[in-house]
Amino acid sequence: MKQLQQYIDDLESLDASTRAAAADAIRDLGESARSAAPALFAALLRESDACPAVGTALTHIGPLSPDLDALKSGLQSDNSHVRFWAARTSVKLGSDAEPLVPVLISLLCDPESPVRDSVVWALGVVGVPAIAPLIDAARGDDAELRGRAVLSLGRYPGDAAMKLPVIIESLDDPDADVRRLAALAICSLGQSAHPDRSVYDDDTFSMLLDSIDRIADDDTVKLDAEWFGRIRGWLRPIA
């Protein structure tokens, strides 16, 4: 496609507006322009500042599985904007992003919250293959990473039977912030049971409810009282 090749060539322009226009045009072509993914990655890695047009195009058309090395480079970039868009693009790979799990987990402690949020999202779509590495991180030596891993485990209700035991275990962590994040993770899973508890099997729901009651009896865990009370109120009537 001659037009697409011109857009790809324009991604190397020295003029920022030309690069942005080319990325926008590629985005508008949708999945028919997926062959442009390597050029978009190269453009992303070349950008020295924010790169919303290139990043948006990448997340729109989706990466190709061979782009894993480029994604890893993006995730490890010194540029927080590049890390953000690389994480957002990893989401599009779904379970094919499994090889990126170690570097994604390391970014749970990224100083930029948009990067952290996108990394949690990406780990969530990887699914089961990300759970064991997250559990290992939740039991590791780094308190900050333990807390972030626990919070990530509680973000999505899928496979809660595998995740909930280590989250509950983290309520006894020696670090107060890890204990707080474990309580937040449990509340997040509890929120997912409203209005339909069928997202969890009976044993998992019972374990979740017990952990909610435990948090309610623990004065050392500081959560927003209104939010916590609302979640507990949702769960008790459907128990």
Salt bridges, closest charged atoms under 4 A:
ASP24 OD1 - ARG27 NH1 3.36
ASP28 OD1 - ARG27 NH2 3.01
GLU47 OE2 - ARG19 NE 2.91
ASP110 OD2 - ARG83 NE 2.62
GLU169 OE1 - ARG139 NH2 2.89
ASP172 OD1 - ARG214 NH2 2.47
ASP173 OD2 - ARG146 NE 2.78
ASP177 OD1 - ARG180 NH2 2.71
ASP202 OD1 - ARG197 NH2 2.95
ASP213 OD1 - ARG232 NH2 2.97
ASP213 OD2 - ARG236 NH2 2.06
GLU226 OE2 - ARG230 NH1 3.87
